[in-house]
Amino acid sequence: MAKTITIRLEDEDYLTIKRAADAERRTISNFIEYATLHFIEESSFVSREEMKSLSENKKFIKNLKNSLKEIEKGDMADAE
């Protein structure tokens, strides 16, 4: 079920968002939803292409496995 929220924006920020929404032919509400979800997806998750590249990188995988072994043995450097 959709939820309604209220946000407070400075006039300048509102106009920036309104211009962007207009350029995308979206309502302001829809643009904020789209932009927020797009930001979260892009900043929080690895793309399929990036994951494929990482999973095919043998040196990277070897380093990950070695790091896990060190963690299991307790041979980690202090994180200070």
matplotlib code that plots the C-alpha trace (Angstrom):
import matplotlib.pyplot as plt

x = [0.0, 1.4, 2.4, 2.2, 5.1, 5.7, 9.1, 10.2, 12.4, 14.0, 12.5, 15.7, 15.8, 12.1, 12.7, 15.7, 13.6, 10.6, 12.8, 14.3, 10.8, 9.5, 12.4, 11.6, 7.9, 7.2, 5.3, 7.4, 6.3, 7.1, 10.5, 11.5, 10.5, 12.4, 15.5, 15.7, 15.3, 17.8, 20.3, 19.9, 20.2, 23.3, 25.1, 24.2, 24.4, 26.9, 25.7, 25.5, 28.4, 30.5, 29.8, 30.7, 33.9, 34.8, 33.8, 36.1, 39.1, 41.2, 43.6, 40.6, 39.0, 42.3, 42.8, 39.2, 39.8, 43.1, 41.5, 38.7, 41.4, 43.2, 39.9, 39.1, 42.6, 42.4, 45.4, 43.7, 45.6, 44.1, 41.7, 43.0]
y = [0.0, 3.4, 5.8, 9.6, 11.6, 15.3, 16.9, 20.4, 22.0, 25.4, 27.3, 26.9, 23.1, 22.8, 24.7, 22.5, 19.3, 20.8, 21.6, 18.1, 16.6, 18.7, 17.7, 14.1, 14.7, 13.4, 14.8, 16.1, 13.2, 10.6, 12.2, 12.2, 8.6, 7.7, 9.7, 8.3, 4.7, 5.2, 6.7, 3.9, 1.2, 2.8, 3.6, 0.4, -2.4, -3.8, -3.9, -7.2, -6.1, -5.1, -8.3, -10.3, -8.5, -9.0, -12.7, -13.3, -11.4, -14.3, -12.1, -10.4, -13.8, -15.1, -12.0, -12.4, -16.1, -15.3, -12.5, -14.9, -17.4, -14.7, -13.6, -17.2, -17.7, -14.3, -13.0, -9.6, -6.4, -4.0, -1.5, 1.6]
z = [0.0, -0.9, 1.9, 1.9, 3.3, 3.8, 3.3, 3.8, 1.1, 0.7, -2.2, -4.3, -3.7, -4.6, -7.9, -8.7, -8.2, -10.1, -13.1, -13.1, -12.8, -15.6, -17.8, -17.1, -17.6, -14.1, -11.2, -8.4, -6.2, -8.8, -9.6, -5.9, -5.6, -8.8, -8.0, -4.4, -5.5, -8.3, -5.9, -3.4, -6.1, -7.6, -4.4, -2.4, -4.8, -7.3, -10.8, -12.6, -14.9, -11.9, -10.1, -13.2, -13.5, -9.8, -9.9, -12.9, -11.3, -10.0, -8.0, -6.3, -5.4, -4.1, -1.9, -0.6, 0.3, 2.0, 4.0, 5.1, 6.2, 8.2, 9.9, 10.8, 12.3, 14.1, 12.2, 11.4, 11.9, 14.4, 12.7, 14.4]

ax = plt.figure().add_subplot(projection="3d")
ax.plot(x, y, z, "-o")
ax.set_aspect("equal")
plt.show()
